[in-house]
């Protein structure tokens, strides 16, 4: 019988695969169906809205998962969280709606912001239901809640593209429709599957306590939101919508390539929360998990770089492949750092070390934004990618320096060895083979051999993995 961890990983991985496949379908149809300017404008608006709604959560989303996982009554947390998203979401949209009357005649981007914002407001309203089932570790239910919007949007856009009705106007209609369907499906599925009474009752003192408790995490949310899309926004406003279209395409594929990380990250929060409530736990399990994550991260980066130019140019008629070779290489170097940063962030979060997390993100933000401002005007998209890489590296150094779990001090070693093995393997394979379909399998073989040589893969790992997933 499969363990609960394996079942959760399977459910979460399934919804992520579905979301990423349909999400890339959306991105791909828009990239080939719209010109680069309109494609860039849509991505600029989506970047602004993503950052805005992440900030409006005030960190209550992650705190809710932690509290529910720790056994706090669901109805009380959910009631406060629902009222928070209703209040902040409506106030935010009211502000941009009022502002529309000042910018409607002169600002094309602002008009898109107002229209696409309707759909993103619906997604924001659905987050309390998703975070509640996350805290309950009902990942199969979470999977059903999370796929509706992307499925509807992808199918709708493909139909419009095939029948030559794809335009900016029809894209907006499809986006709003898909997001509304996801909200309604979340409400229905939650009501049917979670046996709890939801009473929206204002409790000022409870809300104030929750805000105070989430205050350090609020700072983290502010910073991560800026980190997530500052480069997109800066390129869109300071360089051009066309360069943003190129960068956003590369970044979107890079995000899809982090699918294994996205699959395991939500599962680690409730599991680590329970783990660190114990006085005795196996540190070797954590070390093995870090090593597995580094092996996967470097392997995905290796495959991405070898396949990039021939595959992407082939499916986009030469629009986004060769022009992004340097950008995707730099972004792929960030992948192992993202994995280890997420792992260490989860450890800190489960330990309640929110102040340390906040400091780490402040430092990371200053590095990323500072180098964005300096490098993007000079090197454009490659400058943005390099600034992100530097920020990831600085965050890793901080986490490792502040780590208090004995046995995790040298988790940087798998990162260096796995990344170095991938770089060497990719270089040798490209030197020996011109065709990517020949270079790819040879690079993977070289990589595995180097992992054995560097002791990142051991014969005893099979038994250790069986214990970890038991």
C-alpha positions as CSV (number, residue, x, y, z in Angstrom):
1,X,0.0,0.0,0.0
2,X,1.4,3.4,-1.0
3,X,2.4,5.7,1.9
4,X,0.5,8.9,2.4
5,X,3.5,11.0,1.3
6,X,3.7,9.1,-2.0
7,X,-0.1,9.6,-2.6
8,X,0.3,13.3,-1.8
9,X,3.2,13.6,-4.2
10,X,1.2,11.8,-6.9
11,X,-1.8,14.0,-6.5
12,X,0.2,17.3,-6.3
13,X,2.4,16.2,-9.2
14,X,-0.7,15.4,-11.3
15,X,-2.3,18.8,-10.9
16,X,1.0,20.5,-11.5
17,X,1.6,18.5,-14.7
18,X,-2.0,19.3,-15.9
19,X,-1.6,23.0,-15.0
20,X,1.8,23.3,-16.6
21,X,0.8,21.5,-19.7
22,X,-2.3,23.6,-20.2
23,X,-0.5,26.7,-18.9
24,X,2.2,26.3,-21.5
25,X,-0.5,25.6,-24.1
26,X,-2.0,29.0,-23.2
27,X,1.4,30.6,-23.4
28,X,2.3,28.9,-26.7
29,X,-0.9,29.9,-28.4
30,X,-0.6,33.5,-27.4
31,X,3.1,33.6,-28.4
32,X,2.4,32.4,-31.9
33,X,-1.1,33.9,-32.3
34,X,-0.3,37.4,-31.2
35,X,2.4,39.7,-32.3
36,X,5.3,40.3,-29.9
37,X,4.0,43.7,-28.8
38,X,0.6,42.5,-27.7
39,X,2.0,39.3,-26.2
40,X,4.4,41.4,-24.2
41,X,1.7,43.8,-23.0
42,X,-0.4,40.9,-21.7
43,X,2.6,39.5,-19.8
44,X,3.3,42.9,-18.3
45,X,-0.3,43.2,-17.0
46,X,-0.2,39.6,-15.7
47,X,3.1,40.3,-13.9
48,X,1.6,43.4,-12.2
49,X,-1.5,41.6,-11.1
50,X,0.4,38.6,-9.8
51,X,2.6,40.8,-7.7
52,X,-0.4,42.8,-6.5
53,X,-2.5,39.9,-5.4
54,X,0.4,38.2,-3.8
55,X,1.1,41.3,-1.7
56,X,-2.6,41.6,-0.7
57,X,-2.4,38.1,0.9
58,X,-0.2,39.7,3.6
59,X,1.3,36.2,4.2
60,X,-1.9,34.9,5.7
61,X,-2.0,32.2,3.0
62,X,1.1,30.4,4.2
63,X,0.3,31.0,7.9
64,X,-3.2,29.5,7.3
65,X,-1.6,26.3,6.0
66,X,0.7,26.1,9.0
67,X,-2.1,26.7,11.5
68,X,-4.4,24.1,9.9
69,X,-1.6,21.6,9.7
70,X,-0.9,22.2,13.4
71,X,-4.5,21.4,14.3
72,X,-6.2,24.8,14.5
73,X,-9.9,24.8,13.9
74,X,-10.5,25.2,10.1
75,X,-13.7,27.2,10.3
76,X,-12.2,30.0,12.4
77,X,-9.1,30.4,10.2
78,X,-11.1,30.2,7.0
79,X,-13.6,32.8,8.1
80,X,-10.9,35.4,8.9
81,X,-9.0,34.6,5.7
82,X,-12.2,34.8,3.5
83,X,-13.1,38.2,4.9
84,X,-9.5,39.4,4.4
85,X,-9.5,38.4,0.6
86,X,-12.9,39.9,0.1
87,X,-12.0,43.2,1.7
88,X,-8.5,43.6,0.2
89,X,-9.5,42.3,-3.2
90,X,-12.5,44.6,-3.6
91,X,-10.6,47.7,-2.3
92,X,-7.7,47.0,-4.7
93,X,-10.0,46.6,-7.7
94,X,-12.0,49.6,-6.7
95,X,-8.8,51.7,-6.7
96,X,-7.8,50.6,-10.2
97,X,-11.4,51.0,-11.5
98,X,-11.4,54.6,-10.3
99,X,-8.0,55.2,-11.8
100,X,-9.2,54.0,-15.1
101,X,-11.1,57.2,-15.7
102,X,-7.8,59.1,-15.4
103,X,-5.9,56.8,-17.8
104,X,-8.4,55.3,-20.2
105,X,-7.7,57.6,-23.1
106,X,-3.9,57.6,-22.9
107,X,-2.8,54.2,-21.4
108,X,-3.3,51.0,-23.3
109,X,-1.7,48.9,-20.6
110,X,-4.1,50.3,-17.9
111,X,-7.1,49.3,-19.9
112,X,-5.7,45.7,-20.1
113,X,-5.0,45.8,-16.4
114,X,-8.6,46.7,-15.6
115,X,-10.1,44.0,-17.8
116,X,-7.8,41.1,-17.0
117,X,-7.9,42.1,-13.3
118,X,-11.5,41.0,-13.2
119,X,-10.5,37.4,-13.7
120,X,-7.5,37.5,-11.4
121,X,-9.7,38.9,-8.7
122,X,-11.8,35.7,-9.0
123,X,-8.6,33.6,-8.6
124,X,-7.7,35.6,-5.5
125,X,-11.1,34.9,-4.0
126,X,-10.5,31.2,-4.4
127,X,-7.2,31.1,-2.5
128,X,-8.7,30.5,1.0
129,X,-10.3,27.3,-0.1
130,X,-7.1,26.0,-1.7
131,X,-4.9,26.9,1.3
132,X,-7.4,25.2,3.7
133,X,-7.2,21.9,1.8
134,X,-3.5,22.3,1.5
135,X,-3.2,22.5,5.3
136,X,-5.4,19.4,5.6
137,X,-3.1,17.6,3.1
138,X,-6.0,16.8,0.8
139,X,-3.9,17.2,-2.3
140,X,-6.2,15.2,-4.5
141,X,-8.9,17.7,-3.7
142,X,-6.5,20.6,-4.2
143,X,-5.7,19.1,-7.6
144,X,-9.3,19.3,-8.7
145,X,-9.6,22.9,-7.4
146,X,-6.5,24.1,-9.3
147,X,-6.9,22.9,-12.8
148,X,-10.2,24.4,-14.0
149,X,-9.0,27.8,-15.1
150,X,-6.0,26.6,-17.2
151,X,-8.0,23.9,-18.9
152,X,-10.8,26.2,-19.9
153,X,-8.5,29.0,-21.1
154,X,-6.2,26.6,-23.0
155,X,-9.1,24.8,-24.8
156,X,-10.8,28.1,-25.5
157,X,-7.7,29.8,-27.0
158,X,-6.9,26.8,-29.1
159,X,-10.4,26.8,-30.6
160,X,-10.1,30.5,-31.3
161,X,-6.7,30.1,-32.9
162,X,-7.8,27.2,-35.1
163,X,-10.8,29.2,-36.4
164,X,-8.8,32.4,-36.8
165,X,-10.8,34.3,-34.1
166,X,-7.8,34.9,-31.8
167,X,-7.5,38.6,-30.9
168,X,-6.8,40.7,-27.8
169,X,-10.5,41.1,-27.2
170,X,-11.3,37.3,-27.4
171,X,-8.2,36.5,-25.2
172,X,-9.6,38.7,-22.4
173,X,-13.0,37.1,-22.6
174,X,-11.4,33.6,-22.3
175,X,-9.2,34.7,-19.4
176,X,-12.1,36.0,-17.4
177,X,-14.3,33.0,-18.1
178,X,-11.6,30.5,-17.0
179,X,-10.9,32.3,-13.8
180,X,-14.6,32.6,-12.9
181,X,-15.0,28.8,-13.5
182,X,-12.1,28.1,-11.1
183,X,-13.7,30.2,-8.3
184,X,-17.0,28.4,-8.7
185,X,-15.4,25.0,-8.8
186,X,-13.4,25.7,-5.6
187,X,-16.5,26.8,-3.7
188,X,-18.5,23.7,-4.8
189,X,-15.7,21.2,-4.2
190,X,-14.9,22.6,-0.8
191,X,-18.5,22.5,0.3
192,X,-18.9,18.9,-0.9
193,X,-15.7,17.5,0.4
194,X,-14.7,19.4,3.6
195,X,-17.1,18.8,6.4
196,X,-16.9,22.1,8.1
197,X,-19.3,25.0,8.7
198,X,-18.1,28.3,7.1
199,X,-19.6,31.3,8.9
200,X,-18.4,34.7,7.6
201,X,-18.4,36.6,10.9
202,X,-16.2,39.6,11.5
203,X,-13.9,39.2,14.5
204,X,-11.7,42.3,14.8
205,X,-9.5,41.0,17.6
206,X,-8.9,37.6,15.9
207,X,-8.1,39.4,12.6
208,X,-5.7,41.7,14.4
209,X,-3.9,38.8,16.0
210,X,-3.6,37.0,12.7
211,X,-2.2,40.1,11.0
212,X,0.3,40.6,13.8
213,X,1.4,37.0,13.7
214,X,1.8,37.1,9.9
215,X,3.6,40.5,10.0
216,X,7.1,39.0,9.4
217,X,5.7,36.8,6.6
218,X,4.0,39.9,5.1
219,X,7.4,41.4,4.6
220,X,8.5,38.2,2.9
221,X,5.4,38.3,0.6
222,X,6.1,41.9,-0.3
223,X,9.7,41.0,-1.3
224,X,9.0,37.7,-3.0
225,X,6.3,39.5,-5.1
226,X,8.8,42.1,-6.2
227,X,11.4,39.4,-6.9
228,X,8.9,37.3,-8.9
229,X,8.0,39.8,-11.5
230,X,10.1,43.0,-11.0
231,X,12.3,42.1,-13.9
232,X,9.2,41.6,-16.1
233,X,7.8,44.9,-15.1
234,X,11.1,46.7,-15.4
235,X,11.8,45.3,-18.9
236,X,8.2,46.1,-20.0
237,X,8.3,49.7,-18.9
238,X,12.0,50.6,-19.4
239,X,13.0,48.5,-22.4
240,X,10.1,47.4,-24.6
241,X,7.1,45.1,-24.8
242,X,8.9,43.1,-27.5
243,X,11.9,42.4,-25.3
244,X,9.5,41.4,-22.5
245,X,7.7,39.0,-24.9
246,X,11.1,37.3,-25.5
247,X,12.2,37.3,-21.9
248,X,8.8,36.1,-20.6
249,X,8.7,33.2,-23.0
250,X,12.1,32.0,-21.8
251,X,11.1,32.6,-18.1
252,X,7.9,30.7,-18.6
253,X,9.7,27.7,-19.9
254,X,12.1,28.0,-17.1
255,X,9.2,28.0,-14.6
256,X,7.7,24.9,-16.2
257,X,11.1,23.2,-15.9
258,X,10.9,23.7,-12.1
259,X,7.9,21.3,-12.1
260,X,9.5,18.8,-9.7
261,X,10.1,21.6,-7.2
262,X,6.5,22.9,-7.6
263,X,5.3,19.3,-6.9
264,X,7.1,18.8,-3.6
265,X,7.1,22.4,-2.2
266,X,3.5,22.5,-0.9
267,X,3.9,19.1,0.7
268,X,7.0,20.0,2.6
269,X,5.2,22.8,4.7
270,X,2.7,20.7,6.6
271,X,5.2,17.7,6.8
272,X,8.1,19.8,8.1
273,X,5.8,21.6,10.5
274,X,4.9,18.2,12.1
275,X,8.5,17.0,11.9
276,X,10.0,20.0,13.8
277,X,7.3,19.6,16.6
278,X,9.2,16.3,17.4
279,X,12.3,16.3,19.6
280,X,13.9,13.5,17.6
281,X,14.0,13.1,13.8
282,X,16.3,11.6,11.2
283,X,18.6,14.4,9.8
284,X,19.9,11.9,7.3
285,X,16.5,11.8,5.7
286,X,16.7,15.6,5.2
287,X,20.2,15.3,3.7
288,X,19.1,12.6,1.3
289,X,16.1,14.8,0.2
290,X,18.5,17.7,-0.5
291,X,20.7,15.4,-2.6
292,X,17.8,14.1,-4.6
293,X,16.6,17.7,-5.2
294,X,20.0,18.8,-6.5
295,X,20.3,15.8,-8.8
296,X,16.9,16.5,-10.3
297,X,17.4,20.2,-10.6
298,X,20.8,19.9,-12.4
299,X,19.4,17.2,-14.7
300,X,16.5,19.3,-15.8
301,X,18.8,22.3,-16.4
302,X,21.1,20.0,-18.5
303,X,18.2,18.8,-20.7
304,X,16.7,22.3,-21.0
305,X,20.0,23.7,-22.4
306,X,20.7,20.9,-24.9
307,X,17.2,20.9,-26.3
308,X,16.4,24.7,-26.2
309,X,17.4,26.3,-29.5
310,X,16.4,23.5,-32.0
311,X,13.2,22.6,-30.2
312,X,11.9,26.1,-29.4
313,X,12.8,27.6,-32.7
314,X,11.1,24.7,-34.3
315,X,7.8,25.2,-32.5
316,X,7.8,29.0,-32.6
317,X,9.0,29.5,-36.2
318,X,12.3,31.0,-35.0
319,X,10.7,33.7,-32.8
320,X,11.9,32.7,-29.3
321,X,14.7,30.0,-29.5
322,X,18.1,31.3,-30.6
323,X,17.4,34.8,-29.4
324,X,17.0,33.4,-25.8
325,X,20.0,30.9,-25.7
326,X,22.1,33.0,-23.3
327,X,19.0,34.0,-21.2
328,X,17.9,30.4,-20.7
329,X,21.4,29.2,-19.8
330,X,21.7,31.8,-17.1
331,X,18.2,31.1,-15.8
332,X,18.9,27.4,-15.7
333,X,21.9,28.0,-13.4
334,X,19.4,29.3,-10.9
335,X,17.5,26.0,-10.7
336,X,19.6,24.2,-8.1
337,X,19.7,27.4,-6.0
338,X,15.9,27.6,-6.1
339,X,15.5,24.0,-4.9
340,X,17.9,24.4,-2.0
341,X,16.4,27.8,-1.1
342,X,12.9,26.4,-1.0
343,X,14.1,23.5,1.2
344,X,15.9,25.7,3.7
345,X,13.0,28.3,3.6
346,X,10.6,25.5,4.6
347,X,12.9,24.4,7.4
348,X,13.1,28.0,8.8
349,X,9.3,28.4,8.3
350,X,8.5,25.2,10.2
351,X,10.8,26.3,13.0
352,X,8.9,29.6,13.2
353,X,12.0,31.6,12.2
354,X,10.0,34.2,10.3
355,X,12.4,37.1,11.2
356,X,15.3,35.3,9.7
357,X,13.3,34.5,6.5
358,X,12.3,38.2,6.3
359,X,16.0,39.3,6.5
360,X,17.0,36.8,3.9
361,X,14.4,38.1,1.4
362,X,15.3,41.8,2.1
363,X,18.9,41.0,1.2
364,X,17.8,39.0,-1.8
365,X,15.5,41.8,-3.0
366,X,18.2,44.5,-2.7
367,X,20.6,42.3,-4.7
368,X,18.1,41.5,-7.4
369,X,16.5,44.9,-7.9
370,X,19.8,46.6,-7.6
371,X,21.4,44.6,-10.3
372,X,18.2,44.7,-12.4
373,X,18.4,48.5,-12.4
374,X,22.1,48.4,-13.4
375,X,22.2,45.4,-15.8
376,X,18.9,45.5,-17.7
377,X,19.5,48.9,-19.5
378,X,22.9,47.5,-20.6
379,X,22.4,43.8,-21.2
380,X,18.6,43.7,-21.4
381,X,17.2,40.2,-20.9
382,X,20.5,38.6,-20.1
383,X,21.1,41.2,-17.5
384,X,17.7,40.4,-15.8
385,X,18.6,36.7,-15.8
386,X,22.0,37.3,-14.3
387,X,20.6,39.6,-11.6
388,X,18.2,36.8,-10.7
389,X,21.1,34.3,-10.5
390,X,23.1,36.5,-8.2
391,X,20.0,37.0,-5.9
392,X,19.5,33.2,-5.7
393,X,23.1,32.7,-4.8
394,X,23.1,35.3,-2.1
395,X,19.9,33.8,-0.5
396,X,21.5,30.4,-0.4
397,X,24.6,31.7,1.3
398,X,22.4,33.5,3.9
399,X,20.3,30.4,4.7
400,X,23.3,28.1,5.1
401,X,25.0,30.6,7.4
402,X,21.9,31.0,9.6
403,X,21.0,27.3,9.6
404,X,20.7,25.7,13.1
405,X,19.9,22.1,12.1
406,X,23.0,20.0,12.8
407,X,23.8,18.0,9.7
408,X,22.5,20.5,7.1
409,X,25.6,22.7,7.3
410,X,27.2,21.2,4.2
411,X,24.1,21.0,2.0
412,X,26.0,23.3,-0.4
413,X,28.2,20.4,-1.4
414,X,25.6,18.5,-3.5
415,X,24.6,21.8,-5.1
416,X,28.2,22.4,-6.3
417,X,28.9,18.7,-7.4
418,X,25.6,18.2,-9.2
419,X,25.7,21.5,-11.0
420,X,29.3,21.0,-12.0
421,X,28.6,17.5,-13.2
422,X,25.7,18.8,-15.4
423,X,27.9,21.6,-16.8
424,X,30.7,19.2,-17.7
425,X,28.4,16.7,-19.2
426,X,26.6,19.3,-21.4
427,X,29.9,20.7,-22.6
428,X,31.3,17.3,-23.6
429,X,28.1,16.2,-25.3
430,X,27.9,19.3,-27.4
431,X,31.5,19.1,-28.4
432,X,31.1,15.5,-29.5
433,X,27.7,15.7,-31.2
434,X,26.1,18.3,-33.5
435,X,22.6,16.9,-33.4
436,X,20.8,17.6,-30.1
437,X,19.0,14.2,-30.2
438,X,22.4,12.5,-30.1
439,X,23.9,14.9,-27.6
440,X,21.0,14.6,-25.1
441,X,21.3,10.8,-24.2
442,X,25.1,11.0,-24.1
443,X,25.0,14.0,-21.8
444,X,22.6,12.2,-19.4
445,X,24.9,9.2,-19.4
446,X,28.0,11.4,-18.7
447,X,26.0,13.1,-15.9
448,X,25.0,9.9,-14.2
449,X,28.6,8.6,-14.3
450,X,29.9,11.8,-12.8
451,X,27.2,11.6,-10.0
452,X,28.5,8.1,-9.1
453,X,32.1,9.3,-9.2
454,X,31.3,12.3,-6.9
455,X,29.2,10.0,-4.6
456,X,26.0,11.9,-5.2
457,X,24.4,8.6,-6.3
458,X,25.2,5.7,-4.0
459,X,24.2,2.0,-4.2
460,X,22.7,2.4,-0.7
461,X,20.3,5.1,-1.8
462,X,17.7,2.6,-2.8
463,X,17.3,1.4,0.8
464,X,17.4,4.9,2.1
465,X,14.7,6.0,-0.3
466,X,12.5,3.2,0.8
467,X,12.8,4.3,4.4
468,X,12.2,8.0,3.4
469,X,9.0,7.3,1.6
470,X,7.7,4.7,4.0
